Amino acid sequence: MAKLEECVRSVQVDGLLWGASKLVPVGYGIKKLQINCVVEDDKVGTDFLEEEITKFEDYVSNVSINCVL
């Protein structure tokens, strides 16, 4: 999971700021990585962010983005 977090945080663009992270239990001993970020809508789209994260296919099976306005 540390390598996954390192990969995700390696996505660096203007308008994106990574925040706190934690491992959240899903069930049966499986955990998911949850990372907070601040996205400036005019500079970074959530589609772009999802595409960049899924490029790490050795570590990522899916991406879920929850937006708070």
PDB file of N, CA, C, O and CB in Angstrom:
ATOM      1  N   MET A   1       0.814  -1.196   0.000  1.00  0.00           N
ATOM      2  CA  MET A   1       0.000   0.000   0.000  1.00  0.00           C
ATOM      3  C   MET A   1       0.858   1.262   0.000  1.00  0.00           C
ATOM      4  O   MET A   1       0.448   2.294  -0.529  1.00  0.00           O
ATOM      5  CB  MET A   1      -0.926  -0.003   1.197  1.00  0.00           C
ATOM      6  N   ALA A   2       2.023   1.180   0.580  1.00  0.00           N
ATOM      7  CA  ALA A   2       2.915   2.350   0.584  1.00  0.00           C
ATOM      8  C   ALA A   2       3.337   2.699  -0.839  1.00  0.00           C
ATOM      9  O   ALA A   2       3.419   3.876  -1.192  1.00  0.00           O
ATOM     10  CB  ALA A   2       4.164   2.086   1.461  1.00  0.00           C
ATOM     11  N   LYS A   3       3.603   1.690  -1.650  1.00  0.00           N
ATOM     12  CA  LYS A   3       3.988   1.926  -3.048  1.00  0.00           C
ATOM     13  C   LYS A   3       2.816   2.523  -3.830  1.00  0.00           C
ATOM     14  O   LYS A   3       3.014   3.412  -4.658  1.00  0.00           O
ATOM     15  CB  LYS A   3       4.461   0.607  -3.714  1.00  0.00           C
ATOM     16  N   LEU A   4       1.611   2.043  -3.574  1.00  0.00           N
ATOM     17  CA  LEU A   4       0.420   2.594  -4.222  1.00  0.00           C
ATOM     18  C   LEU A   4       0.268   4.068  -3.880  1.00  0.00           C
ATOM     19  O   LEU A   4       0.037   4.891  -4.765  1.00  0.00           O
ATOM     20  CB  LEU A   4      -0.842   1.815  -3.801  1.00  0.00           C
ATOM     21  N   GLU A   5       0.395   4.401  -2.617  1.00  0.00           N
ATOM     22  CA  GLU A   5       0.278   5.799  -2.209  1.00  0.00           C
ATOM     23  C   GLU A   5       1.364   6.651  -2.859  1.00  0.00           C
ATOM     24  O   GLU A   5       1.100   7.771  -3.297  1.00  0.00           O
ATOM     25  CB  GLU A   5       0.354   5.918  -0.684  1.00  0.00           C
ATOM     26  N   GLU A   6       2.570   6.131  -2.919  1.00  0.00           N
ATOM     27  CA  GLU A   6       3.668   6.846  -3.571  1.00  0.00           C
ATOM     28  C   GLU A   6       3.346   7.115  -5.044  1.00  0.00           C
ATOM     29  O   GLU A   6       3.600   8.206  -5.554  1.00  0.00           O
ATOM     30  CB  GLU A   6       4.978   6.042  -3.452  1.00  0.00           C
ATOM     31  N   CYS A   7       2.789   6.115  -5.716  1.00  0.00           N
ATOM     32  CA  CYS A   7       2.427   6.275  -7.134  1.00  0.00           C
ATOM     33  C   CYS A   7       1.346   7.330  -7.311  1.00  0.00           C
ATOM     34  O   CYS A   7       1.458   8.201  -8.174  1.00  0.00           O
ATOM     35  CB  CYS A   7       1.950   4.939  -7.722  1.00  0.00           C
ATOM     36  N   VAL A   8       0.313   7.254  -6.505  1.00  0.00           N
ATOM     37  CA  VAL A   8      -0.795   8.214  -6.617  1.00  0.00           C
ATOM     38  C   VAL A   8      -0.299   9.628  -6.363  1.00  0.00           C
ATOM     39  O   VAL A   8      -0.629  10.549  -7.110  1.00  0.00           O
ATOM     40  CB  VAL A   8      -1.926   7.863  -5.628  1.00  0.00           C
ATOM     41  N   ARG A   9       0.485   9.802  -5.322  1.00  0.00           N
ATOM     42  CA  ARG A   9       0.986  11.138  -4.987  1.00  0.00           C
ATOM     43  C   ARG A   9       1.999  11.653  -6.015  1.00  0.00           C
ATOM     44  O   ARG A   9       2.310  12.844  -6.035  1.00  0.00           O
ATOM     45  CB  ARG A   9       1.623  11.121  -3.603  1.00  0.00           C
ATOM     46  N   SER A  10       2.510  10.767  -6.861  1.00  0.00           N
ATOM     47  CA  SER A  10       3.447  11.208  -7.897  1.00  0.00           C
ATOM     48  C   SER A  10       2.731  11.992  -9.005  1.00  0.00           C
ATOM     49  O   SER A  10       3.382  12.663  -9.806  1.00  0.00           O
ATOM     50  CB  SER A  10       4.177   9.998  -8.499  1.00  0.00           C
ATOM     51  N   VAL A  11       1.426  11.913  -9.052  1.00  0.00           N
ATOM     52  CA  VAL A  11       0.649  12.703 -10.016  1.00  0.00           C
ATOM     53  C   VAL A  11       0.670  14.145  -9.514  1.00  0.00           C
ATOM     54  O   VAL A  11       0.021  14.473  -8.520  1.00  0.00           O
ATOM     55  CB  VAL A  11      -0.844  12.156 -10.173  1.00  0.00           C
ATOM     56  N   GLN A  12       1.403  14.982 -10.191  1.00  0.00           N
ATOM     57  CA  GLN A  12       1.574  16.374  -9.787  1.00  0.00           C
ATOM     58  C   GLN A  12       1.247  17.290 -10.962  1.00  0.00           C
ATOM     59  O   GLN A  12       1.921  17.251 -11.991  1.00  0.00           O
ATOM     60  CB  GLN A  12       3.018  16.629  -9.278  1.00  0.00           C
ATOM     61  N   VAL A  13       0.223  18.104 -10.810  1.00  0.00           N
ATOM     62  CA  VAL A  13      -0.138  19.101 -11.817  1.00  0.00           C
ATOM     63  C   VAL A  13      -0.579  20.365 -11.100  1.00  0.00           C
ATOM     64  O   VAL A  13      -0.954  20.330  -9.928  1.00  0.00           O
ATOM     65  CB  VAL A  13      -1.262  18.574 -12.768  1.00  0.00           C
ATOM     66  N   ASP A  14      -0.531  21.473 -11.811  1.00  0.00           N
ATOM     67  CA  ASP A  14      -0.987  22.737 -11.250  1.00  0.00           C
ATOM     68  C   ASP A  14      -2.489  22.646 -10.973  1.00  0.00           C
ATOM     69  O   ASP A  14      -3.261  22.272 -11.857  1.00  0.00           O
ATOM     70  CB  ASP A  14      -0.667  23.922 -12.213  1.00  0.00           C
ATOM     71  N   GLY A  15      -2.901  22.983  -9.764  1.00  0.00           N
ATOM     72  CA  GLY A  15      -4.302  22.931  -9.393  1.00  0.00           C
ATOM     73  C   GLY A  15      -4.686  21.685  -8.609  1.00  0.00           C
ATOM     74  O   GLY A  15      -5.864  21.470  -8.325  1.00  0.00           O
ATOM     75  N   LEU A  16      -3.690  20.851  -8.252  1.00  0.00           N
ATOM     76  CA  LEU A  16      -3.931  19.630  -7.485  1.00  0.00           C
ATOM     77  C   LEU A  16      -3.064  19.636  -6.243  1.00  0.00           C
ATOM     78  O   LEU A  16      -1.849  19.820  -6.328  1.00  0.00           O
ATOM     79  CB  LEU A  16      -3.652  18.371  -8.336  1.00  0.00           C
ATOM     80  N   LEU A  17      -3.685  19.435  -5.087  1.00  0.00           N
ATOM     81  CA  LEU A  17      -2.961  19.411  -3.819  1.00  0.00           C
ATOM     82  C   LEU A  17      -3.382  18.167  -3.049  1.00  0.00           C
ATOM     83  O   LEU A  17      -4.554  18.022  -2.701  1.00  0.00           O
ATOM     84  CB  LEU A  17      -3.231  20.706  -2.984  1.00  0.00           C
ATOM     85  N   TRP A  18      -2.440  17.270  -2.779  1.00  0.00           N
ATOM     86  CA  TRP A  18      -2.726  16.051  -2.032  1.00  0.00           C
ATOM     87  C   TRP A  18      -2.779  16.342  -0.548  1.00  0.00           C
ATOM     88  O   TRP A  18      -2.029  17.183  -0.052  1.00  0.00           O
ATOM     89  CB  TRP A  18      -1.679  14.976  -2.324  1.00  0.00           C
ATOM     90  N   GLY A  19      -3.668  15.646   0.174  1.00  0.00           N
ATOM     91  CA  GLY A  19      -3.822  15.821   1.614  1.00  0.00           C
ATOM     92  C   GLY A  19      -3.566  14.526   2.358  1.00  0.00           C
ATOM     93  O   GLY A  19      -2.733  13.711   1.962  1.00  0.00           O
ATOM     94  N   ALA A  20      -4.301  14.358   3.443  1.00  0.00           N
ATOM     95  CA  ALA A  20      -4.134  13.198   4.323  1.00  0.00           C
ATOM     96  C   ALA A  20      -4.614  11.921   3.641  1.00  0.00           C
ATOM     97  O   ALA A  20      -5.427  11.951   2.717  1.00  0.00           O
ATOM     98  CB  ALA A  20      -4.894  13.410   5.640  1.00  0.00           C
ATOM     99  N   SER A  21      -4.090  10.806   4.124  1.00  0.00           N
ATOM    100  CA  SER A  21      -4.500   9.502   3.599  1.00  0.00           C
ATOM    101  C   SER A  21      -4.702   8.535   4.751  1.00  0.00           C
ATOM    102  O   SER A  21      -4.190   8.732   5.853  1.00  0.00           O
ATOM    103  CB  SER A  21      -3.454   8.947   2.601  1.00  0.00           C
ATOM    104  N   LYS A  22      -5.471   7.471   4.465  1.00  0.00           N
ATOM    105  CA  LYS A  22      -5.659   6.410   5.454  1.00  0.00           C
ATOM    106  C   LYS A  22      -6.092   5.142   4.741  1.00  0.00           C
ATOM    107  O   LYS A  22      -6.590   5.182   3.616  1.00  0.00           O
ATOM    108  CB  LYS A  22      -6.704   6.820   6.530  1.00  0.00           C
ATOM    109  N   LEU A  23      -5.893   4.015   5.414  1.00  0.00           N
ATOM    110  CA  LEU A  23      -6.351   2.730   4.912  1.00  0.00           C
ATOM    111  C   LEU A  23      -7.708   2.445   5.549  1.00  0.00           C
ATOM    112  O   LEU A  23      -7.859   2.502   6.770  1.00  0.00           O
ATOM    113  CB  LEU A  23      -5.316   1.588   5.224  1.00  0.00           C
ATOM    114  N   VAL A  24      -8.681   2.140   4.717  1.00  0.00           N
ATOM    115  CA  VAL A  24     -10.048   1.899   5.180  1.00  0.00           C
ATOM    116  C   VAL A  24     -10.386   0.425   4.955  1.00  0.00           C
ATOM    117  O   VAL A  24     -10.275  -0.067   3.832  1.00  0.00           O
ATOM    118  CB  VAL A  24     -11.070   2.828   4.438  1.00  0.00           C
ATOM    119  N   PRO A  25     -10.801  -0.290   6.020  1.00  0.00           N
ATOM    120  CA  PRO A  25     -11.155  -1.703   5.842  1.00  0.00           C
ATOM    121  C   PRO A  25     -12.407  -1.848   4.972  1.00  0.00           C
ATOM    122  O   PRO A  25     -13.390  -1.128   5.146  1.00  0.00           O
ATOM    123  CB  PRO A  25     -11.381  -2.377   7.211  1.00  0.00           C
ATOM    124  N   VAL A  26     -12.348  -2.793   4.035  1.00  0.00           N
ATOM    125  CA  VAL A  26     -13.477  -3.063   3.144  1.00  0.00           C
ATOM    126  C   VAL A  26     -14.187  -4.339   3.598  1.00  0.00           C
ATOM    127  O   VAL A  26     -15.416  -4.406   3.591  1.00  0.00           O
ATOM    128  CB  VAL A  26     -13.001  -3.193   1.664  1.00  0.00           C
ATOM    129  N   GLY A  27     -13.422  -5.332   3.986  1.00  0.00           N
ATOM    130  CA  GLY A  27     -13.960  -6.606   4.452  1.00  0.00           C
ATOM    131  C   GLY A  27     -13.011  -7.733   4.116  1.00  0.00           C
ATOM    132  O   GLY A  27     -12.217  -7.635   3.180  1.00  0.00           O
ATOM    133  N   TYR A  28     -13.098  -8.803   4.885  1.00  0.00           N
ATOM    134  CA  TYR A  28     -12.274  -9.992   4.665  1.00  0.00           C
ATOM    135  C   TYR A  28     -10.784  -9.671   4.644  1.00  0.00           C
ATOM    136  O   TYR A  28     -10.024 -10.305   3.911  1.00  0.00           O
ATOM    137  CB  TYR A  28     -12.667 -10.660   3.363  1.00  0.00           C
ATOM    138  N   GLY A  29     -10.361  -8.698   5.438  1.00  0.00           N
ATOM    139  CA  GLY A  29      -8.956  -8.325   5.524  1.00  0.00           C
ATOM    140  C   GLY A  29      -8.468  -7.430   4.402  1.00  0.00           C
ATOM    141  O   GLY A  29      -7.283  -7.101   4.342  1.00  0.00           O
ATOM    142  N   ILE A  30      -9.364  -7.034   3.514  1.00  0.00           N
ATOM    143  CA  ILE A  30      -9.005  -6.163   2.389  1.00  0.00           C
ATOM    144  C   ILE A  30      -9.171  -4.713   2.816  1.00  0.00           C
ATOM    145  O   ILE A  30     -10.138  -4.356   3.489  1.00  0.00           O
ATOM    146  CB  ILE A  30      -9.878  -6.471   1.133  1.00  0.00           C
ATOM    147  N   LYS A  31      -8.221  -3.888   2.418  1.00  0.00           N
ATOM    148  CA  LYS A  31      -8.276  -2.459   2.731  1.00  0.00           C
ATOM    149  C   LYS A  31      -8.149  -1.651   1.456  1.00  0.00           C
ATOM    150  O   LYS A  31      -7.548  -2.096   0.479  1.00  0.00           O
ATOM    151  CB  LYS A  31      -7.166  -2.068   3.730  1.00  0.00           C
ATOM    152  N   LYS A  32      -8.721  -0.460   1.477  1.00  0.00           N
ATOM    153  CA  LYS A  32      -8.565   0.455   0.344  1.00  0.00           C
ATOM    154  C   LYS A  32      -7.849   1.695   0.827  1.00  0.00           C
ATOM    155  O   LYS A  32      -7.932   2.070   1.997  1.00  0.00           O
ATOM    156  CB  LYS A  32      -9.940   0.820  -0.292  1.00  0.00           C
ATOM    157  N   LEU A  33      -7.146   2.324  -0.096  1.00  0.00           N
ATOM    158  CA  LEU A  33      -6.425   3.550   0.210  1.00  0.00           C
ATOM    159  C   LEU A  33      -7.351   4.727  -0.080  1.00  0.00           C
ATOM    160  O   LEU A  33      -7.903   4.842  -1.174  1.00  0.00           O
ATOM    161  CB  LEU A  33      -5.096   3.654  -0.615  1.00  0.00           C
ATOM    162  N   GLN A  34      -7.512   5.593   0.907  1.00  0.00           N
ATOM    163  CA  GLN A  34      -8.333   6.783   0.748  1.00  0.00           C
ATOM    164  C   GLN A  34      -7.427   7.998   0.933  1.00  0.00           C
ATOM    165  O   GLN A  34      -6.784   8.155   1.971  1.00  0.00           O
ATOM    166  CB  GLN A  34      -9.531   6.797   1.768  1.00  0.00           C
ATOM    167  N   ILE A  35      -7.385   8.857  -0.090  1.00  0.00           N
ATOM    168  CA  ILE A  35      -6.535  10.048  -0.045  1.00  0.00           C
ATOM    169  C   ILE A  35      -7.391  11.278  -0.329  1.00  0.00           C
ATOM    170  O   ILE A  35      -8.152  11.311  -1.296  1.00  0.00           O
ATOM    171  CB  ILE A  35      -5.359   9.941  -1.068  1.00  0.00           C
ATOM    172  N   ASN A  36      -7.257  12.272   0.515  1.00  0.00           N
ATOM    173  CA  ASN A  36      -7.933  13.543   0.281  1.00  0.00           C
ATOM    174  C   ASN A  36      -7.103  14.382  -0.673  1.00  0.00           C
ATOM    175  O   ASN A  36      -5.873  14.326  -0.657  1.00  0.00           O
ATOM    176  CB  ASN A  36      -8.174  14.299   1.610  1.00  0.00           C
ATOM    177  N   CYS A  37      -7.775  15.153  -1.495  1.00  0.00           N
ATOM    178  CA  CYS A  37      -7.073  16.099  -2.348  1.00  0.00           C
ATOM    179  C   CYS A  37      -7.978  17.286  -2.630  1.00  0.00           C
ATOM    180  O   CYS A  37      -9.203  17.198  -2.541  1.00  0.00           O
ATOM    181  CB  CYS A  37      -6.619  15.430  -3.665  1.00  0.00           C
ATOM    182  N   VAL A  38      -7.351  18.380  -2.967  1.00  0.00           N
ATOM    183  CA  VAL A  38      -8.063  19.579  -3.372  1.00  0.00           C
ATOM    184  C   VAL A  38      -7.771  19.774  -4.850  1.00  0.00           C
ATOM    185  O   VAL A  38      -6.616  19.778  -5.276  1.00  0.00           O
ATOM    186  CB  VAL A  38      -7.638  20.837  -2.519  1.00  0.00           C
ATOM    187  N   VAL A  39      -8.849  19.938  -5.635  1.00  0.00           N
ATOM    188  CA  VAL A  39      -8.728  20.071  -7.082  1.00  0.00           C
ATOM    189  C   VAL A  39      -9.330  21.405  -7.501  1.00  0.00           C
ATOM    190  O   VAL A  39     -10.464  21.728  -7.148  1.00  0.00           O
ATOM    191  CB  VAL A  39      -9.426  18.889  -7.818  1.00  0.00           C
ATOM    192  N   GLU A  40      -8.561  22.165  -8.250  1.00  0.00           N
ATOM    193  CA  GLU A  40      -9.050  23.420  -8.801  1.00  0.00           C
ATOM    194  C   GLU A  40      -9.721  23.100 -10.139  1.00  0.00           C
ATOM    195  O   GLU A  40      -9.050  22.751 -11.111  1.00  0.00           O
ATOM    196  CB  GLU A  40      -7.883  24.472  -8.972  1.00  0.00           C
ATOM    197  N   ASP A  41     -11.046  23.221 -10.179  1.00  0.00           N
ATOM    198  CA  ASP A  41     -11.838  22.777 -11.343  1.00  0.00           C
ATOM    199  C   ASP A  41     -11.355  23.327 -12.679  1.00  0.00           C
ATOM    200  O   ASP A  41     -11.355  22.608 -13.678  1.00  0.00           O
ATOM    201  CB  ASP A  41     -13.269  23.171 -11.153  1.00  0.00           C
ATOM    202  N   ASP A  42     -10.950  24.574 -12.709  1.00  0.00           N
ATOM    203  CA  ASP A  42     -10.533  25.182 -13.975  1.00  0.00           C
ATOM    204  C   ASP A  42      -9.230  24.606 -14.504  1.00  0.00           C
ATOM    205  O   ASP A  42      -8.929  24.747 -15.690  1.00  0.00           O
ATOM    206  CB  ASP A  42     -10.389  26.672 -13.805  1.00  0.00           C
ATOM    207  N   LYS A  43      -8.443  23.950 -13.630  1.00  0.00           N
ATOM    208  CA  LYS A  43      -7.127  23.451 -14.034  1.00  0.00           C
ATOM    209  C   LYS A  43      -7.050  21.931 -14.127  1.00  0.00           C
ATOM    210  O   LYS A  43      -6.323  21.401 -14.966  1.00  0.00           O
ATOM    211  CB  LYS A  43      -6.091  23.936 -13.069  1.00  0.00           C
ATOM    212  N   VAL A  44      -7.789  21.229 -13.280  1.00  0.00           N
ATOM    213  CA  VAL A  44      -7.701  19.768 -13.218  1.00  0.00           C
ATOM    214  C   VAL A  44      -9.109  19.188 -13.200  1.00  0.00           C
ATOM    215  O   VAL A  44      -9.932  19.574 -12.370  1.00  0.00           O
ATOM    216  CB  VAL A  44      -6.895  19.302 -11.965  1.00  0.00           C
ATOM    217  N   GLY A  45      -9.383  18.274 -14.101  1.00  0.00           N
ATOM    218  CA  GLY A  45     -10.671  17.589 -14.112  1.00  0.00           C
ATOM    219  C   GLY A  45     -10.577  16.256 -13.396  1.00  0.00           C
ATOM    220  O   GLY A  45      -9.506  15.654 -13.330  1.00  0.00           O
ATOM    221  N   THR A  46     -11.693  15.795 -12.862  1.00  0.00           N
ATOM    222  CA  THR A  46     -11.689  14.506 -12.186  1.00  0.00           C
ATOM    223  C   THR A  46     -11.440  13.367 -13.175  1.00  0.00           C
ATOM    224  O   THR A  46     -10.882  12.335 -12.802  1.00  0.00           O
ATOM    225  CB  THR A  46     -13.012  14.288 -11.452  1.00  0.00           C
ATOM    226  N   ASP A  47     -11.848  13.546 -14.427  1.00  0.00           N
ATOM    227  CA  ASP A  47     -11.563  12.525 -15.453  1.00  0.00           C
ATOM    228  C   ASP A  47     -10.067  12.372 -15.657  1.00  0.00           C
ATOM    229  O   ASP A  47      -9.563  11.253 -15.757  1.00  0.00           O
ATOM    230  CB  ASP A  47     -12.239  12.889 -16.789  1.00  0.00           C
ATOM    231  N   PHE A  48      -9.359  13.484 -15.718  1.00  0.00           N
ATOM    232  CA  PHE A  48      -7.895  13.461 -15.859  1.00  0.00           C
ATOM    233  C   PHE A  48      -7.276  12.736 -14.675  1.00  0.00           C
ATOM    234  O   PHE A  48      -6.393  11.896 -14.846  1.00  0.00           O
ATOM    235  CB  PHE A  48      -7.324  14.900 -15.969  1.00  0.00           C
ATOM    236  N   LEU A  49      -7.737  13.062 -13.482  1.00  0.00           N
ATOM    237  CA  LEU A  49      -7.186  12.466 -12.265  1.00  0.00           C
ATOM    238  C   LEU A  49      -7.415  10.951 -12.258  1.00  0.00           C
ATOM    239  O   LEU A  49      -6.515  10.187 -11.912  1.00  0.00           O
ATOM    240  CB  LEU A  49      -7.823  13.112 -11.011  1.00  0.00           C
ATOM    241  N   GLU A  50      -8.600  10.528 -12.635  1.00  0.00           N
ATOM    242  CA  GLU A  50      -8.903   9.097 -12.688  1.00  0.00           C
ATOM    243  C   GLU A  50      -8.031   8.386 -13.718  1.00  0.00           C
ATOM    244  O   GLU A  50      -7.531   7.294 -13.447  1.00  0.00           O
ATOM    245  CB  GLU A  50     -10.383   8.878 -13.014  1.00  0.00           C
ATOM    246  N   GLU A  51      -7.842   8.977 -14.881  1.00  0.00           N
ATOM    247  CA  GLU A  51      -7.001   8.380 -15.922  1.00  0.00           C
ATOM    248  C   GLU A  51      -5.560   8.228 -15.442  1.00  0.00           C
ATOM    249  O   GLU A  51      -4.936   7.190 -15.662  1.00  0.00           O
ATOM    250  CB  GLU A  51      -7.044   9.232 -17.200  1.00  0.00           C
ATOM    251  N   GLU A  52      -5.037   9.253 -14.794  1.00  0.00           N
ATOM    252  CA  GLU A  52      -3.655   9.214 -14.317  1.00  0.00           C
ATOM    253  C   GLU A  52      -3.454   8.136 -13.258  1.00  0.00           C
ATOM    254  O   GLU A  52      -2.437   7.442 -13.269  1.00  0.00           O
ATOM    255  CB  GLU A  52      -3.255  10.573 -13.754  1.00  0.00           C
ATOM    256  N   ILE A  53      -4.402   7.988 -12.352  1.00  0.00           N
ATOM    257  CA  ILE A  53      -4.273   6.999 -11.270  1.00  0.00           C
ATOM    258  C   ILE A  53      -4.412   5.581 -11.810  1.00  0.00           C
ATOM    259  O   ILE A  53      -3.694   4.683 -11.368  1.00  0.00           O
ATOM    260  CB  ILE A  53      -5.331   7.252 -10.177  1.00  0.00           C
ATOM    261  N   THR A  54      -5.318   5.364 -12.754  1.00  0.00           N
ATOM    262  CA  THR A  54      -5.499   4.005 -13.281  1.00  0.00           C
ATOM    263  C   THR A  54      -4.320   3.543 -14.134  1.00  0.00           C
ATOM    264  O   THR A  54      -4.237   2.362 -14.472  1.00  0.00           O
ATOM    265  CB  THR A  54      -6.772   3.936 -14.101  1.00  0.00           C
ATOM    266  N   LYS A  55      -3.412   4.443 -14.485  1.00  0.00           N
ATOM    267  CA  LYS A  55      -2.211   4.042 -15.208  1.00  0.00           C
ATOM    268  C   LYS A  55      -1.321   3.122 -14.372  1.00  0.00           C
ATOM    269  O   LYS A  55      -0.502   2.383 -14.920  1.00  0.00           O
ATOM    270  CB  LYS A  55      -1.428   5.272 -15.634  1.00  0.00           C
ATOM    271  N   PHE A  56      -1.478   3.166 -13.051  1.00  0.00           N
ATOM    272  CA  PHE A  56      -0.695   2.307 -12.159  1.00  0.00           C
ATOM    273  C   PHE A  56      -1.423   0.977 -11.987  1.00  0.00           C
ATOM    274  O   PHE A  56      -1.780   0.594 -10.873  1.00  0.00           O
ATOM    275  CB  PHE A  56      -0.461   2.996 -10.773  1.00  0.00           C
ATOM    276  N   GLU A  57      -1.638   0.277 -13.102  1.00  0.00           N
ATOM    277  CA  GLU A  57      -2.481  -0.910 -13.113  1.00  0.00           C
ATOM    278  C   GLU A  57      -1.931  -2.069 -12.287  1.00  0.00           C
ATOM    279  O   GLU A  57      -2.676  -2.992 -11.959  1.00  0.00           O
ATOM    280  CB  GLU A  57      -2.679  -1.361 -14.515  1.00  0.00           C
ATOM    281  N   ASP A  58      -0.658  -2.040 -11.948  1.00  0.00           N
ATOM    282  CA  ASP A  58      -0.111  -3.090 -11.079  1.00  0.00           C
ATOM    283  C   ASP A  58      -0.642  -2.954  -9.653  1.00  0.00           C
ATOM    284  O   ASP A  58      -0.647  -3.928  -8.901  1.00  0.00           O
ATOM    285  CB  ASP A  58       1.429  -3.037 -11.076  1.00  0.00           C
ATOM    286  N   TYR A  59      -1.083  -1.767  -9.279  1.00  0.00           N
ATOM    287  CA  TYR A  59      -1.533  -1.490  -7.917  1.00  0.00           C
ATOM    288  C   TYR A  59      -3.005  -1.111  -7.822  1.00  0.00           C
ATOM    289  O   TYR A  59      -3.604  -1.264  -6.757  1.00  0.00           O
ATOM    290  CB  TYR A  59      -0.708  -0.395  -7.333  1.00  0.00           C
ATOM    291  N   VAL A  60      -3.601  -0.624  -8.900  1.00  0.00           N
ATOM    292  CA  VAL A  60      -4.953  -0.063  -8.864  1.00  0.00           C
ATOM    293  C   VAL A  60      -5.929  -0.972  -9.597  1.00  0.00           C
ATOM    294  O   VAL A  60      -5.698  -1.347 -10.747  1.00  0.00           O
ATOM    295  CB  VAL A  60      -4.973   1.344  -9.483  1.00  0.00           C
ATOM    296  N   SER A  61      -7.026  -1.326  -8.923  1.00  0.00           N
ATOM    297  CA  SER A  61      -8.075  -2.096  -9.598  1.00  0.00           C
ATOM    298  C   SER A  61      -9.241  -1.198  -9.991  1.00  0.00           C
ATOM    299  O   SER A  61      -9.893  -1.444 -11.006  1.00  0.00           O
ATOM    300  CB  SER A  61      -8.569  -3.237  -8.698  1.00  0.00           C
ATOM    301  N   ASN A  62      -9.516  -0.157  -9.199  1.00  0.00           N
ATOM    302  CA  ASN A  62     -10.541   0.807  -9.565  1.00  0.00           C
ATOM    303  C   ASN A  62     -10.319   2.112  -8.802  1.00  0.00           C
ATOM    304  O   ASN A  62      -9.582   2.161  -7.818  1.00  0.00           O
ATOM    305  CB  ASN A  62     -11.950   0.241  -9.280  1.00  0.00           C
ATOM    306  N   VAL A  63     -10.970   3.154  -9.279  1.00  0.00           N
ATOM    307  CA  VAL A  63     -10.850   4.487  -8.671  1.00  0.00           C
ATOM    308  C   VAL A  63     -12.245   5.020  -8.425  1.00  0.00           C
ATOM    309  O   VAL A  63     -13.117   4.920  -9.288  1.00  0.00           O
ATOM    310  CB  VAL A  63     -10.030   5.468  -9.579  1.00  0.00           C
ATOM    311  N   SER A  64     -12.454   5.579  -7.264  1.00  0.00           N
ATOM    312  CA  SER A  64     -13.722   6.208  -6.931  1.00  0.00           C
ATOM    313  C   SER A  64     -13.416   7.623  -6.467  1.00  0.00           C
ATOM    314  O   SER A  64     -12.608   7.827  -5.562  1.00  0.00           O
ATOM    315  CB  SER A  64     -14.503   5.400  -5.836  1.00  0.00           C
ATOM    316  N   ILE A  65     -14.067   8.601  -7.092  1.00  0.00           N
ATOM    317  CA  ILE A  65     -13.848   9.993  -6.726  1.00  0.00           C
ATOM    318  C   ILE A  65     -15.131  10.537  -6.130  1.00  0.00           C
ATOM    319  O   ILE A  65     -16.184  10.507  -6.767  1.00  0.00           O
ATOM    320  CB  ILE A  65     -13.397  10.839  -7.952  1.00  0.00           C
ATOM    321  N   ASN A  66     -15.042  11.034  -4.908  1.00  0.00           N
ATOM    322  CA  ASN A  66     -16.178  11.655  -4.227  1.00  0.00           C
ATOM    323  C   ASN A  66     -15.921  13.142  -4.142  1.00  0.00           C
ATOM    324  O   ASN A  66     -14.891  13.572  -3.622  1.00  0.00           O
ATOM    325  CB  ASN A  66     -16.401  11.045  -2.808  1.00  0.00           C
ATOM    326  N   CYS A  67     -16.839  13.921  -4.643  1.00  0.00           N
ATOM    327  CA  CYS A  67     -16.664  15.381  -4.671  1.00  0.00           C
ATOM    328  C   CYS A  67     -17.510  16.042  -3.594  1.00  0.00           C
ATOM    329  O   CYS A  67     -18.660  15.669  -3.364  1.00  0.00           O
ATOM    330  CB  CYS A  67     -17.035  15.948  -6.055  1.00  0.00           C
ATOM    331  N   VAL A  68     -16.916  17.027  -2.945  1.00  0.00           N
ATOM    332  CA  VAL A  68     -17.609  17.855  -1.974  1.00  0.00           C
ATOM    333  C   VAL A  68     -17.473  19.293  -2.467  1.00  0.00           C
ATOM    334  O   VAL A  68     -16.366  19.793  -2.670  1.00  0.00           O
ATOM    335  CB  VAL A  68     -17.024  17.669  -0.508  1.00  0.00           C
ATOM    336  N   LEU A  69     -18.583  19.929  -2.651  1.00  0.00           N
ATOM    337  CA  LEU A  69     -18.553  21.300  -3.149  1.00  0.00           C
ATOM    338  C   LEU A  69     -18.685  22.293  -2.036  1.00  0.00           C
ATOM    339  O   LEU A  69     -18.678  23.499  -2.280  1.00  0.00           O
ATOM    340  CB  LEU A  69     -19.643  21.524  -4.158  1.00  0.00           C
TER     341      LEU A  69
END
